Amino acid sequence: MPTDLARLMLDPSLLPPEKRTLLSRVADQSAALGFPCYLVGGFVRDLLLHQPVNDLDVIVEGDAIRLGRALLQQYGGKLTPHAPFHTAIWHLPDSDETLDLITARSEAYEFPGALPSVTPSTIADDLRRRDFTINAMAVRVDGPHFGELLDPLDGQVDLQRGLIRALHPRSFVDDPTRILRAIRYEGRYRFQIEPATLKWIDAESLGVLSSLSGERLRHELDLILAEENAAAMLLCTESLGVLHAIHPALPRFDSTRANLLGQLPSADLNLPCERVTLGYLVWLLDVPAEDLTVLCRRLDFTSELSETLVGASRLKAQLPALTNSRPSVWTFALEKFPPLSVFVVSLVTREPALTTFLATWRNVKPHTDGETLKSLSLPPGPRYKEILSRLRAAWLDGEVKDEAEEKKLLEFLAK
């Protein structure tokens, strides 16, 4: 008789049919090799919460690379094995999608915060190496075992109670990125960090957190900023001392800006931006430019994000000096900053001139160009730029309103 989990996995509103077909292929190949096959972690957690699932975290008690080669032979595609970790990535045929295949394993940490060393093991050991009880569940999917739940650490009970519980007191010392993950799960599901687990976020674990690479820390912050409830999560990181541990210059998130995190630029502005980038810009806007440079290095930001952040900070500081200026003054000043810097300052300050610049002023150009000036027998040089800038300013400030008026002004300037 089908189990509750089996029924949930057969529900097309929770698991898309194409994923169900993919899962069947993997399970059949795993069974043919004699490898028990499981889905673990977030898949089981979200399925039990009756939330749609799309990512398949496949673990086998056996050899994941061998399973990947069998799938490759049977269905095609491409395989990228990672022998040191006993894992493989199957690049699905005729698709851009991939599937991670993982050998059940145990882990050991050489020192706090280190990446773990991996040894093939059982599914029971694999579940015990995980971060929280709600992620330490597995559902078996091969053969007659389809739908069987493995829950040795009572993750289902904590799921029902809405608790984020770490597996042991050294969990955050072994891997302090779990602190940020606990905050993320708490905010996403409106759960609570279990009291004992909360106590384990202490000076020792925060000290290890502060020693992690910028890349690892930024990855976890990226995941938080991608969440709908990112503002509350960032406030929680501050209250637990996480931000100070990462770097003392990281500011508390301004909760009055929470509604800005999803206000991406409209398509007509032609400003490519995704939620995570906007999140950093809104959050770090008020950090002084000199501190921002340090933070950008600490969190291993791209040069583009760093330049946009520093630009936004400097623009906001210069804004009072531009108030009540002519459109041409605004435009020539704002063009020195990345457009995305202008956008985020406009979001926060609601200065109308910034919005008008992005929508209109930055696109205003005179009809005259360098070839026109050359036809007037003007020798190339700095004067070209002066004339073109003056013509553009005239358009921006309403001094000229049509091509005839521009031509008249040009004749005067070219004397």
Steps between C-alpha positions, in 0.01 A plus 500: 500500500644844410634705789410865559830608345439278199164667447658843528765409242227390261322836538581702182435827685792418732738308272479585127442198276831549317686488832304190595611335175862599564479362853363169371791465259756565772327266744478221242869526410596512866291191576659315205841569654380388842538848652230621741397843371364793701385858471613704798503838668296782358303272270355303791458807721302698245299200384385436858402867518291442185711751309596450133845346452720519196855419611585133539781425748583139410711288736592135452650245732754389245694686233342818364755528220423146385129586507570809291685295239208255479258790446731646239515172312124449517373853431792710373598845612831577666656403833736706717642274774666634817696204627636657823142564618349182346243711313403563139298755307283357225433756226164386370464425128339771286477732800692765692406330826730294719452242774736453794575138587655452843646201680376463858787616719634598834703815557783609726621858561876543532448833679205732574360655186697273268340330204438138602687190394265241354474123544236277333258366759134417567190714463469504881849654531421741219192630679695547825754728327232751400422841642150479651253227585250629244766441232606161640220297345507278192241326287596182319400487134628172353282198434246384761651741755360803315368755751662358816601779740827488694487742792749386766524845663126581523514769236131456425413582861705822485341581166155473658611712795667761281846460654848540351714259704871437440622144537772550761666776708802533268290535185559875457868467586549227239320708239403853608320568171225293663429804720393698193308198371310469830400866476391450138281198579351673803397796287385301198271262687412733790659240732704558816859404574477243780627646835803270543596556136476875553749475790749328271522823299762627742834677508686190387284426196484870405877515528532215252246673276717812490791294363312361197579611148307786348372268228334262750347784699376685193336183370294469819409869494401464134259223598347718771456797268327275246228419755167681519550560873859621463452815710395308812786254448756780480363653819538162668863471387570834666326407825702178529832677442554338160554824307762629742676164482518521122627859513441785748412738215197294391197710598167402647240473225264797494159335539326799341656389170358148509245581230780609263663157475264382228475826302718406204546748213220496244586348163481838320795631704727229356685453830576129549477422871391203709370482854830417671687793346218738587504362854865586552449848352203580725664350809847655468409836347572705813842346569771763445689444175832425675338226713317365196830435325610286795167313509512430128838335543389308809195355327679442169254709300540527124662818371167602344307468828779677689500794259122526513495495881772763534332711232164486677656597832680799348198613302276497805754714684513750210125522452440814711741699280297410190158591635316762288760477221415524131442171313833539320688533831325189635572307182869582469549418869302177501670364189816462705331226705390147402132516398414236761653726767261774389209257508553385859549856626175593326324212676619606843479880470203532261681791332298560178799625303671160530200321355467753220868465419470122464179515298569805282794731552779248448358422155484861381756571229532788248449435129844645438795261510871508423443461128272804503769706671760379253276609213509852648879498454558497874836336584463189723594556862362585845262752343295214353418374847422851624255567218327161521466531878358851465245382242399209718459726801278727293270208419495381862422844640235585241709771336446331163189301414550394140767440240469848354571662836796267549637601159469867589688446827766296319559783256560735792736256676696424184594863432 
